[in-house]
Amino acid sequence: MPTNMETKRVSSKGEQVISQGFIAQYAAEATMRTPGVVGMDVSSVSLFKNALGYEHEGAGVKVEVEKSNNLLELTVYPRIYYGVVAPDVAWEIQLNVKRDVEKYTGLPVGAVNVHIVDVLPIPYPEPPESSDFAADTDEEDFTEEIDDA
């Protein structure tokens, strides 16, 4: 049964305690670096904490520890761009999160679950307004060039 406690690792040098927020931060950063990911889903609790001035870097990530085998189970909630292949993006997220969390924490990852919560359009730059275009051209110079030709 997964629990939401701090993760402990015992080595010959002593005991190491790693908070779940620290693990969630690495998972969120790995998810955001994945091409096609727009952002992370933020819970109402995280929004409330942000309003109070508490910043939670691992927003959009749930961390659980399997007590029986001491494996991490991570669940990420990304938002992706419209037009990307969702299964491919999810697979890349799983690979990136597993690699980064194991590399930087030394803890084994048993599962990375990806729940895509939203698909957003790709933002396009705003086209110039016609009045801006007319202001940039000098109509008198244009007519003179035609007359000279």
N, C-alpha and C positions, 0 to 999 in steps of 0.2 A: 504494500500500500504506500503510495507516494506521500511524502510529508513536506511541509513548507518550513523547514528549519535551516539553520546555517549548515554548510557542508564542512565536515572535518576530515582531514587527511593526516594520518600518523606515519611518520617516517623515522629513521634512525636519529634525525636531528631534532625531533620533537613533534608536537602537534601543530597543524596549520588549520585555521578556521577561515573559510571564505564565505562572505555574505552572498545571498542570492541576488542582491542588487548588483553586485560586482559581476556576477556571471551573466545576469540579464543584460548588462551594459555591453559586454562583448558580443552577445548574441544579437542585440539590436544593431550594433555597428556593422557586424558581418552581413546582416540582412539588408541594411541600407546601401551597402556597397555592391549589392547584386544588381546587375543591369535589368531594367524593367520595373524596379521597385520605386514607388513614389514616396511612400512614407509608411508609418506604422499606425495601427489603430490604438487610440488612447482611450482608456476607460474613464468613466465619470469620476472615479476616485482620483485618478492621476490628474485630471483637469482641475479638481478641487484643490489638490496639493499644490499644483502649479500656481493657482490663484492666490494661495497663501504664501507663495515664495519658495516652496520646496521643489527642487528640480529632480526629477526621476529620469535618469539617463536610459534606463532599461524599459521604458514604457512600450507596451505592445508585446511584451515577452512574459511568459509564465514559466517559472522554474520549479521543478519538483525533484526530489531525491528518493529513489527506491531504496528503502532501508535494507531490504533483504540482500541486494547485491551492490549497493552503493553506486548505482549508475544514475546519471542525470537524465531527466526527461524534460526537454525544452519544447515549449509551444510558442510559435511566433504568429503574429496577426498582421501581415503586411497588406498594403494597398498597392495595386499594380497599374501600369498603363494599359489602356485599351490597345489591342492589336498585338501584344506580345503573347507568346504561347505559354499559357498558365502552367501546365505541367513541367515545362522546361525551366521556367523561373522558379517554381517550387523545388525542383531537384537541385538547382544551383544554390538556393537558399539553404537547403539541408546540408549540402557539401561544405559551404562556406561557414555556417554556424558550427557544425561538428568540428571542422578543422581548427577554427580560431579558439573555440572554448577549450578544446583539449590542449592546444598549443600553449595558451596563456594561463590556464589554471592547473593543468596537469591532471584534471579529473576526467574519468571516462564518461563519454556521452552514449547512452543507450538508445535514445530516440530523439529525433527532431521532427515535431509535428508542425505542418504549415497550414494555417487556415486563412485563405485569401478572403478579406472582408469587403473589399471594394475594388472596382475597376474604374479608373478615371481617364478622361480624354487627355491626349497629349496637348499641352499648351502651345499655341501658335502665336508668333509675334503679331501685334496689332498692325493692320495695314495703314499706311499714311492716309490721313483725311484729305479729301479733294481740295479743300481750302488751303491746306498747308502746301500742297503741290503747286497750286496756282500762285501762291505768294513767292515760291522759290523761282519761278520762271519770269523772265522779263518780256512781256508781250511786245514792247516796242522794238527790242533787239531782234525778235523773231520775225516781225514784219519787214524790217529793214533787210534782213538776209534774203527774204523771198524777192523783194524788189530788186536787189542787186543782181540776182541770178538771171 
